[in-house]
Amino acid sequence: MSLSQAQKKAFRSIGHHLNPVVTVSENGVSDNLLAELDRALNDHELIKVKLALPERDERAAMLEELINHSQSEPVQTIGKMALLYRRNPQVNPKLSNIKRFENHHGRH
């Protein structure tokens, strides 16, 4: 399922206020990192990931690997930050960054 431009725009505005919950370093992608990424996406649906790698090409390759492993969708990438989204039909509304934003702004 691909996100529409309107969804991406809304998600970018939500993501702007988020802190990164997962940081990828030069150590690369470990099982622990993938488990953390999976848990964060399950809980929050929309997350910010920090790619702490100096080379742009390395960051792009790392991001591609994270997206493939997590079955998430890239919403935005700026410098060393990436915004990823994965819908969770059973998400806890108190944890989901999407639901919290919608509830806070009166959208249902």
Backbone as CSV, one residue per row, in Angstrom:
resi,resn,N_x,N_y,N_z,CA_x,CA_y,CA_z,C_x,C_y,C_z
1,MET,0.849,-1.183,0.000,0.000,0.000,0.000,0.889,1.239,0.000
2,SER,0.727,2.053,-1.003,1.513,3.272,-1.055,0.742,4.428,-0.450
3,LEU,1.469,5.291,0.184,0.847,6.462,0.800,0.560,7.510,-0.270
4,SER,-0.564,8.185,-0.120,-0.894,9.285,-1.030,-0.031,10.489,-0.668
5,GLN,0.019,11.445,-1.564,0.784,12.664,-1.288,0.201,13.395,-0.074
6,ALA,-1.128,13.374,0.045,-1.775,14.039,1.191,-1.395,13.367,2.506
7,GLN,-1.363,12.025,2.501,-0.955,11.292,3.712,0.490,11.609,4.054
8,LYS,1.345,11.586,3.038,2.756,11.873,3.285,2.928,13.272,3.869
9,LYS,2.182,14.224,3.336,2.270,15.597,3.829,1.837,15.660,5.293
10,ALA,0.721,15.004,5.616,0.233,14.991,7.003,1.247,14.306,7.909
11,PHE,1.806,13.189,7.457,2.779,12.443,8.264,4.056,13.252,8.461
12,ARG,4.463,14.017,7.434,5.664,14.848,7.582,5.451,15.902,8.657
13,SER,4.242,16.469,8.714,3.997,17.494,9.730,3.987,16.879,11.128
14,ILE,3.495,15.650,11.255,3.554,14.951,12.549,5.011,14.629,12.877
15,GLY,5.725,14.092,11.906,7.102,13.665,12.099,8.041,14.785,12.476
16,HIS,7.700,15.991,12.059,8.532,17.155,12.357,8.769,17.301,13.863
17,HIS,7.778,16.922,14.665,7.848,17.100,16.121,8.388,15.871,16.852
18,LEU,8.661,14.808,16.126,9.109,13.570,16.766,10.615,13.575,16.995
19,ASN,11.019,12.885,18.050,12.436,12.624,18.270,12.746,11.244,17.699
20,PRO,13.990,11.032,17.240,14.318,9.699,16.714,14.238,8.652,17.818
21,VAL,13.594,7.523,17.505,13.467,6.446,18.492,14.450,5.313,18.212
22,VAL,15.013,5.312,17.009,15.999,4.305,16.652,17.171,5.030,15.996
23,THR,18.388,4.679,16.426,19.590,5.248,15.819,20.421,4.117,15.236
24,VAL,20.783,4.273,13.964,21.631,3.290,13.295,23.021,3.884,13.194
25,SER,23.993,3.146,13.717,25.373,3.649,13.683,26.161,2.902,12.612
26,GLU,27.437,3.157,12.574,28.302,2.496,11.590,28.425,0.995,11.859
27,ASN,27.953,0.551,13.030,27.972,-0.885,13.324,27.005,-1.645,12.434
28,GLY,26.076,-0.925,11.810,25.171,-1.566,10.871,23.909,-2.090,11.532
29,VAL,23.250,-2.973,10.799,21.954,-3.494,11.219,22.153,-4.802,11.981
30,SER,21.789,-4.782,13.254,21.882,-5.991,14.079,20.481,-6.522,14.333
31,ASP,20.404,-7.730,14.878,19.096,-8.298,15.240,18.412,-7.428,16.286
32,ASN,19.203,-6.919,17.245,18.633,-6.043,18.277,18.034,-4.780,17.668
33,LEU,18.768,-4.209,16.714,18.283,-2.995,16.068,16.981,-3.272,15.315
34,LEU,16.927,-4.375,14.597,15.717,-4.716,13.845,14.543,-4.979,14.789
35,ALA,14.809,-5.612,15.928,13.749,-5.857,16.917,13.239,-4.537,17.480
36,GLU,14.154,-3.621,17.752,13.788,-2.293,18.268,12.970,-1.519,17.235
37,LEU,13.398,-1.581,15.987,12.678,-0.922,14.899,11.265,-1.487,14.769
38,ASP,11.161,-2.803,14.824,9.866,-3.473,14.708,8.942,-3.068,15.859
39,ARG,9.483,-3.053,17.065,8.687,-2.679,18.237,8.222,-1.227,18.121
40,ALA,9.123,-0.343,17.695,8.787,1.076,17.566,7.690,1.284,16.522
41,LEU,7.790,0.585,15.394,6.758,0.709,14.358,5.428,0.146,14.837
42,ASN,5.468,-0.986,15.558,4.232,-1.553,16.103,3.558,-0.589,17.061
43,ASP,4.349,0.022,17.928,3.799,0.915,18.955,3.345,2.248,18.375
44,HIS,4.168,2.822,17.510,3.969,4.226,17.124,3.512,4.435,15.678
45,GLU,3.629,3.424,14.830,3.282,3.474,13.404,4.167,4.418,12.593
46,LEU,4.347,5.638,13.084,5.184,6.622,12.402,6.366,6.932,13.316
47,ILE,7.581,6.682,12.823,8.759,6.900,13.671,9.851,7.631,12.902
48,LYS,10.706,8.280,13.675,11.874,8.934,13.107,13.085,8.075,13.444
49,VAL,13.915,7.855,12.440,15.122,7.052,12.586,16.322,7.934,12.262
50,LYS,17.343,7.851,13.100,18.580,8.598,12.832,19.598,7.651,12.224
51,LEU,20.135,8.045,11.083,21.148,7.253,10.391,22.494,7.935,10.623
52,ALA,23.193,7.490,11.660,24.439,8.143,12.087,25.621,7.628,11.266
53,LEU,25.545,7.837,9.966,26.605,7.410,9.052,27.077,8.629,8.264
54,PRO,28.391,8.758,8.074,28.900,9.961,7.414,28.593,10.022,5.912
55,GLU,28.599,8.883,5.256,28.449,8.871,3.795,26.990,8.761,3.369
56,ARG,26.602,9.622,2.458,25.223,9.637,1.965,24.824,8.288,1.359
57,ASP,25.723,7.691,0.570,25.420,6.409,-0.065,25.217,5.308,0.975
58,GLU,26.032,5.347,2.033,25.884,4.360,3.114,24.532,4.529,3.802
59,ARG,24.145,5.790,4.031,22.843,6.054,4.659,21.701,5.530,3.794
60,ALA,21.798,5.764,2.490,20.756,5.311,1.563,20.654,3.789,1.567
61,ALA,21.794,3.112,1.553,21.806,1.643,1.562,21.242,1.111,2.880
62,MET,21.622,1.748,3.982,21.144,1.349,5.303,19.629,1.532,5.407
63,LEU,19.155,2.657,4.921,17.722,2.941,4.959,16.950,1.903,4.153
64,GLU,17.476,1.577,2.980,16.849,0.565,2.124,16.738,-0.768,2.872
65,GLU,17.798,-1.127,3.573,17.808,-2.375,4.339,16.762,-2.337,5.456
66,LEU,16.677,-1.211,6.154,15.695,-1.077,7.240,14.268,-1.171,6.706
67,ILE,14.019,-0.527,5.587,12.675,-0.545,4.983,12.308,-1.963,4.569
68,ASN,13.253,-2.659,3.935,12.989,-4.039,3.496,12.721,-4.956,4.677
69,HIS,13.543,-4.850,5.721,13.383,-5.715,6.893,12.092,-5.437,7.642
70,SER,11.730,-4.169,7.738,10.591,-3.795,8.579,9.278,-3.710,7.804
71,GLN,9.356,-3.860,6.464,8.152,-3.731,5.636,7.472,-2.384,5.870
72,SER,8.280,-1.349,6.085,7.729,-0.018,6.330,7.832,0.811,5.050
73,GLU,7.216,1.976,5.106,7.264,2.890,3.967,8.028,4.147,4.345
74,PRO,8.929,4.580,3.468,9.611,5.841,3.743,8.662,7.008,3.476
75,VAL,8.590,7.923,4.417,7.750,9.100,4.254,8.616,10.276,3.829
76,GLN,9.788,10.382,4.471,10.666,11.519,4.199,12.070,11.182,4.668
77,THR,13.054,11.699,3.952,14.441,11.598,4.389,15.066,12.979,4.255
78,ILE,15.609,13.459,5.363,16.325,14.737,5.339,17.645,14.527,6.050
79,GLY,18.729,14.657,5.314,20.046,14.472,5.919,20.174,13.111,6.561
80,LYS,20.397,13.106,7.878,20.593,11.840,8.587,19.321,11.349,9.267
81,MET,18.195,11.994,8.982,16.923,11.588,9.583,16.002,10.992,8.530
82,ALA,15.319,9.924,8.913,14.327,9.321,8.026,13.044,9.111,8.810
83,LEU,11.945,9.313,8.135,10.636,9.111,8.731,10.037,7.873,8.078
84,LEU,9.716,6.866,8.901,9.172,5.611,8.392,7.773,5.384,8.939
85,TYR,6.934,4.736,8.141,5.556,4.468,8.537,5.214,3.011,8.257
86,ARG,4.524,2.397,9.208,3.947,1.074,8.984,2.647,1.008,9.765
87,ARG,1.568,0.780,9.054,0.256,0.735,9.682,0.152,-0.482,10.593
88,ASN,-0.473,-0.277,11.746,-0.750,-1.367,12.671,-2.241,-1.312,12.996
89,PRO,-3.031,-2.251,12.463,-4.481,-2.215,12.685,-4.865,-2.352,14.160
90,GLN,-4.013,-2.984,14.968,-4.314,-3.169,16.399,-3.518,-2.213,17.287
91,VAL,-3.120,-1.087,16.741,-2.261,-0.178,17.494,-2.976,0.380,18.731
92,ASN,-2.205,0.621,19.771,-2.720,1.294,20.962,-2.824,2.783,20.626
93,PRO,-4.042,3.368,20.665,-4.194,4.778,20.282,-3.367,5.733,21.140
94,LYS,-3.029,5.311,22.357,-2.231,6.180,23.232,-0.759,6.200,22.811
95,LEU,-0.329,5.177,22.087,1.067,5.101,21.656,1.268,5.574,20.219
96,SER,0.264,5.366,19.368,0.402,5.700,17.953,0.582,7.195,17.750
97,ASN,1.648,7.574,17.067,1.866,8.988,16.764,0.782,9.531,15.835
98,ILE,0.244,8.669,14.984,-0.823,9.085,14.067,-2.105,9.348,14.849
99,LYS,-2.525,8.365,15.663,-3.781,8.485,16.418,-3.720,9.631,17.425
100,ARG,-2.577,9.757,18.099,-2.448,10.842,19.084,-2.588,12.191,18.401
101,PHE,-1.993,12.310,17.235,-2.081,13.568,16.489,-3.524,13.828,16.061
102,GLU,-4.190,12.785,15.513,-5.579,12.938,15.062,-6.482,13.312,16.230
103,ASN,-6.297,12.641,17.367,-7.135,12.929,18.538,-6.871,14.335,19.067
104,HIS,-5.611,14.702,19.070,-5.219,16.015,19.581,-5.786,17.138,18.696
105,HIS,-5.891,16.855,17.400,-6.346,17.883,16.463,-7.795,17.679,16.047
106,GLY,-8.504,16.792,16.730,-9.934,16.634,16.513,-10.327,15.974,15.202
107,ARG,-9.445,15.173,14.625,-9.790,14.443,13.390,-10.095,13.009,13.740
108,HIS,-11.108,12.458,13.089,-11.437,11.034,13.340,-11.571,10.284,12.053
